[in-house]
């Protein structure tokens, strides 16, 4: 199995998605602050992770048993305060088009610029998140990456 670094994967996802033209700023796991200054803002954080155990029934290859490892990350795109509904609609749609295009453009064996990521899947939803006592419209992308 490839060496897994969740910090590296987190940063790879943040770096890749921060290329969205509609974004004003982005923050990796070690850059997140207590306040939101520039919108739209991207924050990427790991949500959960899973590793299978070796076993006699595990899938075998010419190089031996393969372990499966996956991690799920939230890529939260803070669009605007909920009170700015008119501004949110256009910005929200522009942002999700940008992000969807970036995700669709990912190439096998170099997903998010990282050769240890063997596959990924994603889903997105619109959520409201309270951050520093303000409610924000957020496009939340749930991205699951895998290696073996």
C-alpha positions as CSV (number, residue, x, y, z in Angstrom):
1,X,0.0,0.0,0.0
2,X,1.2,3.5,-0.7
3,X,2.2,5.6,2.3
4,X,-0.8,7.5,3.4
5,X,-0.6,11.0,4.7
6,X,-3.9,12.6,5.6
7,X,-2.2,16.0,5.9
8,X,-0.9,15.6,2.4
9,X,-4.3,14.5,1.1
10,X,-6.0,17.4,2.9
11,X,-3.5,19.9,1.4
12,X,-3.8,18.3,-2.1
13,X,-7.6,18.7,-2.1
14,X,-7.4,22.3,-0.8
15,X,-4.7,23.3,-3.4
16,X,-6.7,21.8,-6.2
17,X,-10.1,23.2,-5.3
18,X,-8.6,26.7,-4.5
19,X,-8.2,27.2,-8.2
20,X,-11.9,27.8,-8.6
21,X,-12.1,31.3,-10.2
22,X,-15.1,32.4,-8.0
23,X,-13.1,31.9,-4.8
24,X,-11.7,34.9,-2.9
25,X,-9.7,32.8,-0.4
26,X,-9.0,29.3,0.9
27,X,-7.7,27.7,4.1
28,X,-6.0,24.4,4.6
29,X,-6.3,22.5,7.9
30,X,-3.4,24.4,9.5
31,X,-4.6,27.9,8.3
32,X,-8.2,28.0,9.6
33,X,-8.9,31.1,11.6
34,X,-11.7,32.2,14.0
35,X,-13.1,34.7,11.6
36,X,-14.1,34.8,7.9
37,X,-12.6,37.8,6.2
38,X,-13.0,37.2,2.4
39,X,-15.9,35.4,0.8
40,X,-16.3,33.1,-0.9
41,X,-14.0,31.1,1.3
42,X,-12.9,27.4,1.0
43,X,-12.0,25.4,4.1
44,X,-10.9,21.7,3.8
45,X,-10.9,19.4,6.8
46,X,-10.8,15.6,7.3
47,X,-14.1,14.2,8.5
48,X,-13.4,10.4,8.9
49,X,-11.0,7.6,7.8
50,X,-11.0,3.9,7.5
51,X,-8.5,1.2,7.0
52,X,-9.2,-2.5,6.3
53,X,-7.3,-5.2,8.1
54,X,-5.2,-7.8,6.4
55,X,-6.9,-11.1,6.4
56,X,-6.7,-14.5,4.7
57,X,-9.7,-13.6,2.6
58,X,-8.4,-10.1,1.5
59,X,-8.0,-9.5,-2.1
60,X,-4.6,-10.8,-3.3
61,X,-2.5,-9.6,-6.1
62,X,0.9,-10.7,-7.5
63,X,2.4,-8.4,-4.9
64,X,0.4,-9.9,-2.0
65,X,-2.6,-8.9,0.0
66,X,-3.9,-5.4,-0.6
67,X,-5.1,-3.2,2.3
68,X,-7.7,-0.6,1.6
69,X,-7.6,2.8,3.1
70,X,-10.0,5.7,2.6
71,X,-10.5,9.1,4.1
72,X,-13.4,11.5,3.7
73,X,-12.9,15.3,3.7
74,X,-15.3,18.2,3.8
75,X,-14.6,21.0,1.4
76,X,-16.8,23.8,2.7
77,X,-17.3,26.7,0.4
78,X,-18.6,29.6,2.5
79,X,-20.5,31.7,0.0
80,X,-22.2,34.5,1.9
81,X,-24.1,35.3,5.1
82,X,-27.6,33.9,4.9
83,X,-29.1,37.4,5.1
84,X,-27.6,38.2,1.6
85,X,-30.0,35.8,-0.3
86,X,-29.9,37.8,-3.6
87,X,-26.1,37.8,-3.6
88,X,-25.9,34.1,-2.7
89,X,-27.8,32.7,-5.6
90,X,-25.6,33.9,-8.4
91,X,-22.3,33.4,-6.5
92,X,-23.4,30.0,-5.3
93,X,-24.2,28.8,-8.8
94,X,-20.9,30.2,-10.2
95,X,-18.9,28.6,-7.5
96,X,-20.5,25.1,-7.8
97,X,-20.0,25.2,-11.6
98,X,-16.3,26.0,-11.1
99,X,-15.8,23.3,-8.5
100,X,-17.7,20.7,-10.5
101,X,-15.5,21.4,-13.5
102,X,-12.3,21.0,-11.4
103,X,-13.5,17.7,-10.0
104,X,-14.6,16.4,-13.4
105,X,-11.1,17.4,-14.8
106,X,-9.2,15.1,-12.3
107,X,-7.1,12.6,-14.1
108,X,-6.5,9.0,-12.9
109,X,-3.2,8.3,-11.2
110,X,-2.8,12.0,-10.3
111,X,-6.1,12.8,-8.6
112,X,-5.6,16.1,-6.8
113,X,-2.0,16.0,-7.9
114,X,-1.2,13.1,-5.6
115,X,-0.2,9.7,-7.0
116,X,-1.1,7.8,-3.8
117,X,-4.8,8.5,-4.4
118,X,-6.1,5.6,-6.5
119,X,-9.8,6.7,-6.7
120,X,-12.2,9.2,-5.3
121,X,-15.9,10.1,-5.3
122,X,-17.8,13.1,-4.2
123,X,-21.2,14.5,-3.4
124,X,-22.3,18.0,-2.7
125,X,-25.1,19.7,-0.8
126,X,-26.2,23.1,0.3
127,X,-26.0,23.6,4.0
128,X,-26.2,26.5,6.5
129,X,-23.2,26.7,9.0
130,X,-23.0,28.9,12.0
131,X,-19.4,30.3,12.2
132,X,-18.4,32.9,14.7
133,X,-22.1,33.7,15.5
134,X,-23.0,34.3,11.8
135,X,-25.0,31.9,9.6
136,X,-23.5,31.2,6.2
137,X,-24.8,29.6,3.0
138,X,-22.2,26.9,2.3
139,X,-21.7,24.5,-0.6
140,X,-20.4,21.4,1.2
141,X,-18.5,18.9,-0.9
142,X,-17.9,15.5,0.7
143,X,-14.9,14.0,-1.0
144,X,-13.8,10.4,-0.3
145,X,-10.3,9.4,-1.5
146,X,-8.9,5.8,-1.5
147,X,-5.7,4.0,-1.8
148,X,-4.7,0.3,-1.6
